[in-house]
């Protein structure tokens, strides 16, 4: 019988593939060379490094990652060893957009009016393209930097990283982590990057921790080149830098994409991918029942900023991490998945409901 190992922290997937395969649910610490040796397929998260150390001598023929990112998968090793792999592109793009809506609302309430400000989006894929739209919804001018897309589609819609540095009031990263090559993003924001800043921008990292050099960012903050920072993705997770934790305006444990909808999309895409590869008959399976949205009184809400901060209290999450950084991994693995904005729409007064759906159509299809 087909043997599948699934990361036990992937929600909504438990029991689904058990009808057609022998399934073991293991923590990422338990997924190792010994436990995967007899497995035919793996369904994992970013914490599992799918490389020679894990896969040598195994029967694994298929890997599905319940994530947008795929830098934890050694694609060249898989290619050479006949292992097919897939990620879950776009699964949590709206979740990250919700995260950024809460960030922008916090910035508007605490730093500056967003209207007319310039937002620089570095990495304009499934997530970054939604952040660019969100910036427009908030009345910002948006600059987009994405060299691979610029080469493919033409440079008209994109700007250089130098222009992002010179013109942006907020710079947000949504790139994959590429350690080398033409589109290397490892330490993309390094000391040279911060030296080119034309304004004192807010820096947001919701991509991968290693895209922004911690030491370079700390130096820029100390030298007054950066107004504030928002960090969801950290170098050396879960052993995050205490200096950056203290100095950042908002800090979260790599959960920007952790909405119930995003997790459901990822689980659905993984099950469908495994089913199609092995012919299991679950090609159209999808998660149907999500938890009810939090019980929040929204009857008096009258501004988008108030709505986004009430339906996703990013400040409370930031304070939680700041007070207990040693629990980074626990907070991430036990995160109470939030519902996206559309889940709360019916609770709003009709006039504000209409206003919100017109101003922020990306959340309300």
MOJO-V247825 format. One line per field, one symbol per residue. phi: phi as a letter, one per 20 degrees, with the letter a starting at -180 (. if undefined). A space follows every 10 residues. Layout:
phi->???
//
This chain:
phi->.gdcdcffee fmdfnfeffc bedddcfffe ebgffegdee bcccdffeee cggedgneeg dbcddebffb fedfffffff dmdecbdcgm gdffffffgf fffffffffc cafegnfddd ddncegegff ffffgffene fdddcbgfff ffdnegeccf fffgffdeec ccdbefedfb ngdgdglged ffgffefecd eedcdcdcgf fdfgfffgff ffemecfacc cddcfmgeee ffffgfeffc ccelcgeeef ffffffffff fffffffdme ndfdfbfddd fffgecedfe fccgffffff ebefffffff ffebffdgff fffdfegeef gffdgfeefg ffgffffffc ffecf
//
